[in-house]
Amino acid sequence: MEHTKPSYYITTPIYYVNAKPHLGTAYCTVMTDVQARFRRACGYDVKFLTGMDEHGEKVAEAAEKNGFDSPQAWCDSMEPAFADLWRTLNISNDDFIRTTQPRHIAGVQKFLKVLLDRGYIYKGAYDGWYCRPDETYFTETQVRHHEEERQAAGESPVDPEHPLCPDCDRPLERIQEESWFFKLSEFQQPLLDFYEAHPDFIQPETRRNEVVSFVSGGLKDLSISRSTFDWGVPFPFDEDHVAYVWVDALLNYITALGYGSDDESDYERRWPAQVHIVGKDIIRFHCVIWPALLMAAGLPLPEKVFAHGFLTVRNEETGKVEKMSKSRGNVIAPQEVIDLLGVDAYRYYFMSDVVHGTDAPISWGRMRQVYNADLANSWGNLVSRTLNMSMKYFDGCAPARPTAYDEPSPLRDACEGIFDRYAACMETMDYGGAAAEVLSIVSAANHYIEDMAPWALAKDPEKADELALVIWSLLEVIRIASELYDPFMPSISAEVRRRLSLPVEPTADLAAACVWGGLAGGEPVEKGEPLFPRLTD
Ligand code: MSP
């Protein structure tokens, strides 16, 4: 098949099945969706992948605890929690991978064979620390370093025989078992060279520095198999071992493209990925282990990894601000927010008001504030006032594009260069900046209504041309804003276009759609119900 559009491959992490998605996990998926929609609007042939991470000891334990016959049955029972939420939130993923699917297992086994053939894995004995809840191994040095940091921060010392996890502070276990190892230690210099040659690989900058300093501190070989349980991908050349869940999980990004199957054409076309969107807690897996595994297998590396921060909430008892997570019992279900704001405003709030590179506290008060200010009073109000006037003064229609449409005017000037400013923000994941650009033309239009007072122009038949230009210009801003808001609020943007008798589907050429003058006019318009009814306390 001939491909005319360039490929854009974007992924979320695959989620653990043991917890239903909450605001924090949904945040990552919505963020990825906004970028995927933006890229489609820029003419890319997008592949947007998300999915579920189903293997590992914890999943097998949860299945048993919940009375399921098999871990697979437990995973199957969790699938709707993800698939339904993504549908509700209007997530436009093109594929949904599950690590228990045959396509994935085949790809993982092929990859392990490649590593064996290329001499990058060997069998040895593992003796070290393991965090069961995080399914992560730690070296003696990492554990000691963490304890020193704790004590420096004034925390009381713990028994050296029972140290705490450097990531989550829960107790570690000492693990001794036979294991396959990946020669991660050989990749310290290649990784440092790669980071240097690709300064944009890890974003934001602070995360990049963190990873570089971690790798500079030296890398140890990584245990990549387990033999004490069997809920995982069996090593094709050593059936007593299953793949360490992280190695299994990372490979989803290529197995979803058909790597290791009879038809690798999608893999050939789309790999390497343009971006992996991940949370900051899993940056080392994505920026150290994943690139090292790919180098070892002789495969290309992804172009970019963007790490976002956590949504946090205040713990009422301790007053501490904490990551929202199931294990801390402080999660908010997405449905609660959807009930208050509706889906599009939910997406808009998290995507425009939360800075994506850092941790962000969320609050119900702030949600209401953003909703009322940006959506009810600005965007929603502009649409209903303008459509109302257009219907009233132009017989239920939009005025036809006036001859003077392209002469300098406040709204034409406000829209000049809007696409470039917006796209520059989207490119760096500065969604707040992008949304602010759109809001600036919306606010300019609301001010323009006050300044031009169309209701006064309508009373004077000699001002008919001026009235047509004013209303047409307002509708033109609405048309442009509906395209720019589309990645954030796909349903309402489509509804706005419908009310304007425009094609409901978003544009596939956003730059062209933002050029002033696109609205021909003359078609019926419909005021409809308020898009964002004001929230009262
Ligand atoms: N299964 C692994 C990922 C494997 S990817 C090859 C995993 N799963 S997870 O379900 O625990 O987390 C998935 C993502 O959700 C991570 O990127 C994590 O950062 C994100 N979040 C979980 N809680 C979060 C918040 N409170 N806030 C923002 N993101 C959060 O890790």
Residues whose N, C-alpha, C, O or C-beta is under 5 A from the ligand:
A	BS01	MSP	P13 I14 Y15 Y16 G24 T25 Y27 C28 D53 A249 L250 V278 G279 K280 D281 I282 G309 F310 L311 K323 M324 S325
